[in-house]
Amino acid sequence: GFSAASATMPVNRSSFSSMSMSCSSGGGIGQISGGFGSRSLHNLGRSKRISVSGGYCSARPGYSYGLGHGGFAYRAGRAGFGFGGGCGPGGIQGVTVNQNLLAPLNLEIDTSMQRVRQEEKDQIKSLNNKFASFIDKVRFLEQQNKVLETKWSLLKDQKVVKNNIEPMFEVYISNMRRQLEALAGDRLQLSSELKAMQDAVEDFKIRYEEEINKRTTAENDFMLLKKDADAAYMSKVDLGTRVDALTDEINFLRALYEAELSQMQSQISDTSVVLSMDNNRSLDLDSIIAEVKAQYEDIANRSRAEAESWYQSKYEELQLTAGQHGADLHNTKVEISEMKCVVQRLHSEIDSVRKQCASLQTAITDAEQHGEMAIKDAKAKLAELEDALQKAKADLARQLREYQELMNVKLALDIEIATYRKLLEGEECRWVAPCAPAIQI
């Protein structure tokens, strides 16, 4: 007999059963009955085992065997009598006694049948093992599919995160670009200011050189005026010396004249001479001497006055020139000191501007380096994420191909199992002979 209840079992059932029936005859070896059950014939991957069983019973001495999942049994029947029920549908059949069945039988075991049964059992074992390995592989592939689905969801989340990170990097890069543009504008402004400062410094240098040239010219004029003043002073000293010499000479001549006059008067007084002179003519020596003296004094006074007036005029002129040049020199010195202060201040401002330009250049370089590093880092991370996504896609495609191949193998095995099932059903139908319409005793 055969029970095919497992062929249409639901998928979620965890057990099945098979049953067999037997019929017996009056003599010889009893009919063989067998059963086969498999919940996996139309169940895709949920069954635990495949089993087959068979049995024989007889009222006469004989044997019986049972074939299960890896088991075999033999039992010798006891003497007695038995009966077997018909397997066909209908009412109770008539009972007849076959006298031939009462004779003792020579029971022998058919070795060819045992060999066939053993081969069938081995085939069923191999099929069970293949089916179990196939089920394990299907489960493993289902687990791998779940893992890949989880990875896919994680990669999608990572993609979302990447999409969320990209705007942040874009905002950061835009901020850095704005800062760079602002620094570039400041740099241009500072460059223009530096150029203006350099032009002012050049102007101040030119003015400073002009003032230095003016100072040199004023110093040269001062030296010339000093030379003229020295020459005038020397001429004054010379004229004073000459005036002193003339005064001494006048005094000497006066003393000489007085001495000669006194000598002449003494000679005249010592000598008495009677002369007859013309009294109409008289010589006034005193008036002559006084006149000569007055002339000499007038000449000396005029020379002294001319020398003093010339010296005074030259001295005043030199004083005026020296005062004017001294004022100019003082003003020039003041302007030079002021220009020095301005130049020092401009130098300090230029140094500060240069330092500020250097710091701004350093800041610009650092900002460019940080921006380039951030962009490179973002590109590297983006490339890594894209590589990971491509690898995940490749792994998923490979797993899908393997899953499809295994599904194809599964379908082929299902077809093979269905074929084996049909073959087994045909064998069962061949094993189970049609029962007689009546029971013979």
C-alpha positions, 0 to 999 in steps of 0.5 A, spaced: 500 500 500 502 507 499 500 513 502 501 520 498 498 524 504 505 527 504 505 529 497 500 535 498 502 537 505 502 544 507 509 547 507 509 548 515 508 541 517 514 538 521 512 531 520 509 526 516 507 518 516 506 513 511 502 506 511 502 500 508 497 494 507 498 487 505 495 481 503 496 474 503 495 468 499 494 461 502 501 458 500 508 460 497 511 466 499 506 472 501 505 478 497 509 484 498 507 490 501 510 496 501 509 504 503 513 510 501 512 517 504 515 524 503 513 530 505 518 533 500 516 531 494 512 538 493 515 541 499 521 546 497 526 545 502 522 544 509 522 536 510 527 533 515 527 526 512 525 521 507 522 514 509 520 508 506 517 502 509 515 495 507 512 489 510 509 482 509 505 478 513 502 471 513 498 466 517 503 461 514 510 460 516 514 465 512 518 472 513 516 479 513 521 485 513 521 492 514 525 498 510 525 505 513 530 510 514 536 506 514 533 499 518 532 492 516 528 487 519 527 479 518 522 475 522 520 468 521 512 467 521 509 462 526 505 457 524 497 458 524 492 461 519 491 468 517 487 472 513 487 478 509 482 483 507 481 485 500 484 492 498 478 493 493 472 497 494 465 494 495 462 489 500 464 483 504 466 477 499 465 470 499 470 466 503 472 459 500 477 455 503 483 453 498 486 446 500 492 447 497 494 452 502 494 447 507 500 444 505 506 446 508 511 450 504 518 450 503 520 457 504 526 460 501 529 467 501 529 470 495 536 473 495 535 477 488 529 481 492 534 483 497 539 485 493 534 490 489 531 492 496 538 494 498 540 498 492 533 501 492 535 503 500 542 505 498 539 510 492 534 513 497 539 514 502 543 518 497 537 521 495 536 523 502 543 526 503 543 530 496 536 533 498 539 534 505 545 537 503 541 541 498 536 544 503 542 546 507 545 550 501 538 553 500 538 555 507 545 558 507 544 561 501 537 564 504 542 567 510 547 570 505 541 573 501 539 576 508 546 578 509 546 581 503 540 585 503 542 588 510 549 590 507 545 593 501 540 597 506 547 599 510 550 601 503 543 605 502 544 608 509 551 610 507 549 613 501 544 617 504 549 619 509 554 621 503 549 625 500 548 628 507 555 630 508 556 632 501 552 639 502 556 640 508 563 639 504 560 644 499 558 649 504 565 648 507 568 649 501 564 655 499 565 658 506 573 657 504 572 660 497 569 666 500 574 667 505 579 666 500 576 671 495 575 676 501 583 675 503 584 676 495 580 683 496 584 685 502 591 683 499 589 687 493 587 693 497 593 692 501 598 692 495 595 698 493 596 701 500 603 698 500 604 701 493 601 708 495 606 708 501 612 706 497 610 712 492 610 716 498 616 714 501 620 715 494 617 722 494 619 723 501 626 720 499 626 725 493 624 731 498 630 729 503 635 728 497 633 735 495 633 738 502 640 735 503 642 738 496 639 745 499 643 744 506 649 742 502 648 749 498 647 753 504 653 750 507 657 752 501 654 759 501 656 759 509 663 757 508 664 762 502 660 768 506 665 766 512 671 766 508 668 773 506 667 775 513 674 772 515 677 777 509 673 783 511 676 782 518 683 781 516 682 787 512 679 791 518 685 788 522 690 790 517 687 797 516 687 798 524 694 796 523 695 801 518 691 806 522 696 805 528 702 805 524 700 812 521 698 815 528 705 813 530 708 816 524 704 822 525 706 822 532 713 821 531 713 827 525 709 831 530 715 830 536 720 831 530 717 837 528 717 840 535 724 838 536 726 841 530 722 847 532 725 847 539 732 847 536 731 852 531 728 857 536 734 855 541 739 857 535 735 863 533 735 865 540 743 864 541 744 867 534 743 875 534 743 877 527 741 884 525 738 883 518 734 888 515 728 884 513 722 886 509 717 886 514 711 886 509 712 879 508 711 875 514 712 867 515 707 864 519 710 857 521 704 855 526 699 856 521 703 852 516 704 846 521 697 847 524 694 846 517 699 840 515 697 837 522 689 839 520 690 836 513 693 829 516 688 829 521 683 830 516 686 824 512 687 820 518 680 821 520 677 820 513 681 813 512 679 811 519 671 813 518 671 810 511 675 803 514 670 803 520 664 804 516 666 799 510 668 794 516 661 796 519 657 795 513 661 788 511 660 786 518 652 788 518 652 784 512 655 778 514 651 778 520 645 779 516 647 773 511 649 769 517 643 770 521 639 768 514 643 762 513 643 760 520 635 761 520 635 757 514 640 752 516 635 751 523 629 750 519 633 745 514 635 742 520 628 742 523 625 739 517 631 734 516 629 732 523 622 732 521 623 728 515 627 723 519 621 722 524 617 721 518 621 716 514 622 712 521 615 712 522 614 710 514 619 705 515 615 702 521 609 702 517 612 699 511 615 693 516 608 692 519 605 692 512 610 687 510 609 683 516 601 684 515 602 682 508 606 676 510 601 674 515 596 674 510 600 670 505 601 665 510 594 665 512 592 665 505 597 659 503 594 655 510 587 656 507 588 654 500 592 648 503 586 646 508 581 647 503 585 642 498 586 637 504 579 637 505 577 637 498 582 631 497 579 628 503 572 628 501 574 626 494 578 620 497 572 618 502 567 619 496 572 614 492 572 609 497 564 609 498 563 609 491 568 603 491 565 600 497 558 601 493 561 598 487 564 592 491 557 591 494 554 591 488 559 586 485 558 581 491 550 582 490 550 581 483 555 575 484 550 572 490 544 573 485 548 569 480 549 564 485 542 564 488 539 563 481 544 558 479 542 554 486 535 555 484 536 552 477 539 546 481 534 546 486 528 546 480 532 541 477 533 537 483 525 538 484 524 535 477 529 529 479 525 528 485 518 528 482 521 523 477 523 519 482 517 519 486 513 517 479 518 512 479 517 510 486 509 510 485 510 506 479 514 501 483 509 501 488 504 500 483 508 494 480 509 491 487 502 491 490 499 486 486 491 487 485 488 483 491 483 477 489 475 478 490 475 473 495 479 470 501 481 463 500 482 459 507 
